Amino acid sequence: MIAVALALVAAGWLEVAAGGAADSNVSGGAGATPVVDAGSLTARIHAGAALDPSDDDELSAEIGYSAEVFPSLHDLDLHRPSLTLAWSRFIGSRLRLRLAPFAGLRFYGDATRNGWDGGATATLRLRLHRRIAALAGAGYTHRAASDSAFAWDSGRGKAGIDLALWPGSSLYTGYAIDFGEDVFYAATTGGTSLDAAGRGRGIGPGGSVGRGVSTFGADLVAYRSARIAHTGTVVLNQRLSRKTFVEASYAFTAVGAKYQSYHAHGGTLELGVRY
């Protein structure tokens, strides 16, 4: 047991990063729903360890904490502690399979959104060249919340290319498609009752029951609905020194649902250190 503990410590890591993010349509606005853009401050810390039970297998565990704070939209402030376990299987010299179940707690500025999430991802990584790798994967997430309007289940499929353009760099370009549910916001259609804080029950499109919110400066109903989302992503990670790095990302998302469709784009910029 002591030998295992020492091996885990020796193979451990700690990563801390902070920065900011911007979203052109955080409200998912379209039609009568206002389009609201917003900026946020981000921070995250992750600590983990890995163990190799065989030449072809790796087991790892990682605990994390992430935060996103919106200076102008405090209902959306999110604090999330999490745990991720992973098993990686190396198949030959070029292919790796990674299975990773995860779980986390979610604490928002608006307590009706609080809850937990859990799920798993499966990823295949194929090294095509010493500087090029192809990735494909799938995942599932279940999200529970104090109010059912903010709870959903969703599946994802994704594919991308990871390029090492120059020493210390990693450029990922990918596409993802999401099936399942998400949270939408719509103008009230009657039957809503909002309290002094702008919250209460409401009726959304098609008679769907939701939660009245005033998060975006207007009385809206948050409700969940089936949707399909298409997302294109570009992520550049550049090592600045042996321990420090900077990461920038951009994403464009197009969402289609029965009563509401919209598109949004956004990005992040973070500075971090990894031990």
N, C-alpha and C positions, 0 to 999 in steps of 0.2 A: 504493500500500500504506500509506503514511503517513497519507493522508487517511482511509482505511478504519479504521485503528487509532484515530485521533483521534475519528472518529465513534462508534466502539464505546465508548470511554471516556466520551464525553459522554453517551451513552445508557445508561450502566451504572447498577447499583444494588447496594446491600449491605444485607442484612437480618439482624439478630441478635435472638433471642428466647429466653427461658428461663421456666420455671414448673414446674407439676406436673400430674399426671394421676391418676385413680382408675378402677379397673375392679372391678365387683361380682363377676365370675366369670372371672378370668384363666386358670383351669384348664379352663374349659369343662366344669365339673362337673355331673353329673346321675347319679342312681342310686347305684352303688357308687363313682363317682369323686367325691372331695371337692370341694365348692364353696369356692374360695379367692378372697377379695377382696384387692386389693393397691393400694398407692399407689406412685407413681414420680416421680422428678425428670426434667425434660425440658430440653433445650437444642438449639438449631439455629442455623446460620449459612449464608446463601446469598448468593452473589455472581454477578451476571450482566450481560449486555449485549445490546442489541438493535440491529438495523439494518433500515432500510426500503429494499429494493431497488426498490420501486415504490410508487405511491400506495395500492395495495390489498393489499400484502404486507408482512409483518414476519417477520424471522428473529431468533431469540434463542438464547442458550446460557447455562446456569446450572450452576455447580458448588456443591455443598452438603455439609454435614456435620451429622448429627443424632445425638443421644444420648438414651437413656432408661435410667435407673439405678433399680433396685428395691432399696431398703435391706434387704428381708427375703427376696428371691428373686433372688440374684445370678446364677443360671443364665440368667435372662432379660435381664440387662443387655445393651443393644444399642448399638453404635457403627456408623454407616453413612455413609461418604463416597459421593457420587453425582454423576452428570452427566445433565442433561436438555437436549435440543435441541428447538426448537419452530419450526413454521411456522404463521403465522396469515394467513388470507385474509379480507379484509373484502368482503362481498357487499352492495352497496348501503350505506345509512346505518344499517341496524338489525341486520344479521346478520353474525356472525363465526364462521368455522371454524378450529379450532386442532388441529393434529396434533403430538404430542409423544412421541417415543421417549425412553426413559430406561434407565439402568443404574446399579447400585450394588454395593458390597461390604458384607458383613454380618459383624460380629465380636461374638460373644456371650460371656457369662461361662462358658457351657458350650461348649467348642470343637467338639463334635460338631454343633452347629447352624450353625457358620460356613459361609459360602459367598457366593454372589452372586445378584443378581436383575436381571432386564431385562424390558422390555415396551414398550408404547405405549398412549397414550390419544388419543381423538378426541372433541372437544367442540364443540357448536353453542351459541352464545349469541345470543339474540334480544332486542333491546331493545324492550319493549312500551310503555314510558313513560320519561320522564327519571329516574324513581326505581325502575323495575321492569324486571327482565330475567328471561327464562326460559332454563334451561339443560338440555341433554340430551346424554348422551355414552355412550361404551363404551370398554372397555379390556381389556388382556390382560397378565398377569404370569407369568413363569416364574421359579421360585425354586430354586436349586441349593444343596445342603448337604453337609457332610462325611459325614453319615449320611442315608441315603435316607428315613428316617422323618420328617425335617424338610424334605424337598423336595416341591414341588407346582407345579401349573399351575392358573391360575384366570382366569375371565373375569368382567367386571362391566358392568352396564348401570345408568345412573342418570339421574335427572331432578330438577329443583329450581327454586326461585324465589329470586332475589336482590333484596332490598329495601333502598333507602336511606331509612331511616325519618326521619332528621334529618341535618344537616350532619356529615360525618366518620364516619358509621356505615354498616355493611353487615351485613344480617341474611340469612343463607342458611338455607333449610329445604329438605331434600331426602330422597329415597328412593333406595336402591341395592339391586340384587339381584346376588348373586355365585353363579356356577356353577363347578364344578371341585372341586379338592381343598383340604384343609386338614389341620392337625395336631390330633389328638385324644389324650386321655389316658384310659386305662382300667385297672381292677384287673387284675393278672396272672391268667392262666388256666392257668398251668403252663408249664414249659419255660424259665423265666427264670433267668438267672444274673447276679447283680449283684455288682460288685466293691466294694472298700472305700468308694469314692465313691458307691455306689448306682447305678452305671451298668453296663449290659451288654445282651445281647440278650434279647428277651422275645417272648411271643406274646400278641396282643391278640384282640379279638372276631373270630369267624369264622376263627380260625387265622392272622390277619394277622401278619406279622413286623414287629416294631417295635424300639424302643430302650428299655431299662429306665432309668427316671429316679427320683430321689427329690426332685425340685425342690420339690414341694409338701408335704413332710414325710411322705409315704407312698410305698411302692414301687409305682410305676405303670409302664405301658408306653405310650410315645408311639408313635403310628402314624398314617399318613395315610389319609384316606378321602374319597370323594366326598361332597359336601354342597351344599345350597342355603341361602344366608343372606340374610335380609331385614334391612335397616338403615335406620332413620329418624334423621336428623341435623339439629341446629340449631346454627349457628355465628354468633356476634355478634362483629364486629370494630369497635372504637371508637377513632378517632384522638384522642389526648390533646393533642397539639401537632403542629407541622408535621412532626416526625420520629418521635415516640413513639406507640405504640398499645398497646391491651390487647385480647386475644382470648379468648373463652370459648366452649366447645363442649359439647354433650351428644349422646350417641348411644344408641339402644336397638337391640339386635341379637337376632334369633331365628334359630337355626341348626338345620336338620334334616338328619340323616344316617341311614344304614341302621341302625347300632347305637347311636347316641348323638345325642340332641338336647338343646339347652339354650338359655337366653336370658341376656343380660347387658346391663348398662347402665353407662355411664361418662362421664367428662367431663375436660376439660382447662382450665387457666387459665394464660395466658402474658402476659408483659410484653415488649414488643420495641421496637426502634428501626430505622428504615429511612432510608438515605441515598440 
